[in-house]
Amino acid sequence: MKKFFCLLFTVFLSSVTFAQVNENDITMVSYEQSWMDREGTLALKNNTDKEIHNVSFRITYLDMAGNPLDYEDFEEEVDIAPGMTKKLDISAYERDRHYNYHESEAFPGDSHPFEIKFELKDYNSIIDDDSDDDSDEEISEVIRSVKDVNEGLISSFFKASIAIFIFGLFIFGVCVGLYVLVAVMAQNRHRSAVLWIILSILSTPILAIILLLVLGDSNSSEEGHYEK
């Protein structure tokens, strides 16, 4: 018997809850979405004598012949006073393909007009807010972007460091090679290799090479003394 009364009470609560939601309690007054808008503007009217806080509804998108194109369910946090109208923004339909509400501005030359049908589902209920999930997803996306940038910078820095190191080795090898060339040229011209290397260090190996080419061969005793 107790279970029977509990069942009746549950049915009663369900019927009361269902009775609270009437499709005429909240109606759509207008909708705006031009081909440039990234959001559509929906105007809803509270036809009840109580303030409305949260609204759940379905928007069905129709072509100009009244054929359904698509639909989307919305749960919006909005406060509407009794008998008043409130505008709210929702995501625009096919915004990347230049679709427009048939009463709004159309894309020049190639328009895609549509109509909408508003269907009330619920109001004054606790809305499962997915904004936190969206925010978390956006934050994660930002973190991933920063991480990619950091990895790119580290990779670029590593590559630049390797390139600078290789270039430094090349310059070092060229310098050593020039000093060796000065020593070889000095010996071939019977001049002191040590003296000409010192001269190269004090000036430049290029200048020493040029001087050796200009001065040419030398068999003087002074040069022989330095060679010893």
C-alpha positions in Angstrom: 0.0 0.0 0.0 2.8 2.3 0.8 4.5 1.7 -2.5 1.2 2.4 -4.2 1.0 5.9 -2.6 4.6 6.6 -3.5 3.9 5.7 -7.1 0.8 8.0 -7.1 2.9 10.8 -5.6 5.6 10.4 -8.2 3.0 10.5 -11.0 1.5 13.6 -9.4 4.9 15.4 -9.3 5.6 14.4 -12.9 2.2 15.8 -14.1 2.8 19.0 -12.2 6.2 19.5 -13.7 4.9 18.8 -17.1 2.1 21.2 -16.6 4.5 23.9 -15.7 6.0 23.8 -19.2 3.7 25.2 -21.9 4.9 26.0 -25.4 3.1 29.4 -25.1 4.8 30.3 -21.9 7.8 31.6 -23.9 7.6 32.5 -27.5 10.0 33.8 -30.1 9.4 37.4 -31.1 12.2 37.9 -33.7 15.4 36.6 -35.0 18.3 38.3 -36.7 21.3 36.9 -38.5 22.9 38.5 -41.5 25.5 36.8 -43.7 28.3 38.6 -41.8 27.2 37.7 -38.3 29.0 35.2 -36.2 26.1 35.1 -33.8 22.3 35.2 -34.3 20.2 37.4 -32.0 17.0 35.8 -30.7 14.3 37.7 -28.9 12.1 35.7 -26.4 9.0 36.9 -24.6 7.9 35.7 -21.2 4.1 35.2 -21.4 3.8 34.1 -17.8 3.2 36.1 -14.6 6.5 34.8 -13.1 10.1 35.7 -13.8 12.0 33.3 -15.9 15.7 32.6 -15.4 16.8 29.7 -17.6 15.5 28.5 -20.9 16.0 25.3 -22.9 14.8 25.3 -26.5 15.3 23.8 -29.9 15.8 25.8 -33.1 14.9 24.1 -36.3 16.3 25.6 -39.5 14.1 25.5 -42.6 14.6 26.4 -46.2 12.3 28.9 -47.8 10.0 26.1 -48.8 9.6 25.0 -45.2 11.8 21.9 -45.4 13.9 21.2 -42.4 17.7 21.7 -42.9 19.0 21.2 -39.5 18.3 21.7 -35.8 20.2 22.6 -32.6 19.3 22.5 -28.9 20.2 25.4 -26.7 20.3 25.9 -22.9 20.7 29.6 -22.1 21.0 31.4 -18.8 18.7 34.4 -19.2 16.4 36.5 -16.9 13.1 37.6 -18.4 10.6 39.5 -16.3 6.9 38.7 -16.6 5.4 39.9 -19.9 8.8 41.3 -21.1 11.0 40.5 -24.0 14.7 39.7 -23.8 17.3 39.3 -26.5 20.1 36.8 -26.4 22.8 35.7 -28.7 23.2 32.1 -30.0 25.6 30.6 -32.5 24.9 31.7 -36.1 23.7 29.0 -38.5 26.2 28.1 -41.3 28.1 31.4 -40.7 31.1 30.2 -42.8 28.9 29.6 -45.8 27.2 33.0 -45.8 23.7 31.9 -44.7 21.3 34.5 -43.6 17.9 34.7 -41.9 15.4 35.6 -44.6 14.6 38.9 -42.9 18.3 39.9 -42.5 20.9 41.2 -44.9 21.9 38.6 -47.5 25.3 37.9 -49.1 25.5 40.0 -52.3 25.0 37.9 -55.4 24.7 34.4 -53.8 22.4 34.4 -50.8 21.3 31.4 -48.7 18.2 32.5 -46.8 16.5 30.3 -44.2 13.7 30.4 -41.7 13.6 29.1 -38.1 11.2 27.4 -35.9 11.3 27.9 -32.1 10.3 25.1 -29.8 10.3 25.5 -26.0 11.6 22.6 -24.1 12.0 23.8 -20.5 12.6 26.8 -18.3 13.5 27.7 -14.7 15.5 24.5 -14.5 19.1 23.9 -13.5 21.1 24.1 -16.7 24.0 21.8 -17.3 26.5 24.5 -18.1 29.0 23.3 -20.6 30.8 26.6 -20.6 33.3 25.3 -18.0 34.1 22.4 -20.3 34.4 24.8 -23.2 36.6 27.1 -21.1 38.8 24.1 -20.1 39.0 23.1 -23.7 40.0 26.6 -24.7 42.6 26.7 -21.9 43.9 23.3 -23.0 44.1 24.6 -26.5 46.1 27.7 -25.4 48.4 25.5 -23.3 49.0 23.2 -26.3 49.7 26.3 -28.5 52.2 27.7 -26.0 53.8 24.3 -25.7 54.1 24.0 -29.5 55.6 27.5 -29.6 58.1 26.6 -26.9 59.0 23.4 -28.6 59.4 25.3 -31.8 61.6 27.9 -30.2 63.7 25.3 -28.5 64.0 23.4 -31.8 64.9 26.6 -33.6 67.5 27.5 -30.9 69.0 24.0 -31.0 69.3 24.2 -34.8 70.7 27.7 -34.7 73.2 26.6 -32.1 74.3 23.7 -34.3 74.6 26.0 -37.3 76.7 28.5 -35.3 78.9 25.7 -34.0 79.5 24.3 -37.5 80.1 27.8 -38.8 82.6 28.5 -36.0 84.4 25.3 -36.8 84.5 26.3 -40.4 85.9 29.8 -39.6 88.5 28.2 -37.2 89.5 25.7 -39.9 89.9 28.5 -42.4 92.0 30.6 -39.9 94.3 27.6 -39.1 94.6 26.9 -42.8 95.6 30.4 -43.5 98.3 30.3 -40.8 99.6 27.0 -42.2 99.6 28.5 -45.7 101.7 31.5 -44.4 104.1 29.1 -42.8 104.4 27.0 -46.0 104.8 30.1 -48.2 107.5 31.5 -45.9 109.4 28.2 -45.9 109.2 27.9 -49.7 110.6 31.5 -50.0 113.4 30.7 -47.6 112.0 32.9 -44.9 111.4 32.3 -41.2 108.0 30.5 -40.8 107.8 31.5 -37.1 108.5 35.1 -37.8 105.8 35.3 -40.5 103.3 33.5 -38.3 103.9 36.0 -35.6 103.5 38.8 -38.2 100.2 37.1 -39.3 98.9 37.1 -35.7 99.8 40.8 -35.2 98.2 41.8 -38.5 96.3 39.2 -40.6 97.2 36.1 -42.5 95.9 37.7 -45.7 98.3 40.6 -45.3 101.2 38.2 -44.6 100.3 36.2 -47.7 100.2 39.3 -49.8 103.6 40.5 -48.5 105.1 37.1 -49.2 103.8 37.2 -52.7 105.2 40.7 -53.2 108.6 40.0 -51.5 109.2 36.7 -53.2 112.2 34.4 -52.5 115.0 35.4 -50.1 118.4 33.7 -49.5 119.9 36.5 -47.2 122.0 35.5 -44.2 119.6 37.4 -41.9 116.7 35.1 -43.0 119.0 32.1 -42.6 119.8 33.3 -39.1 116.1 33.5 -38.2 115.5 30.1 -39.7 118.1 28.6 -37.4 
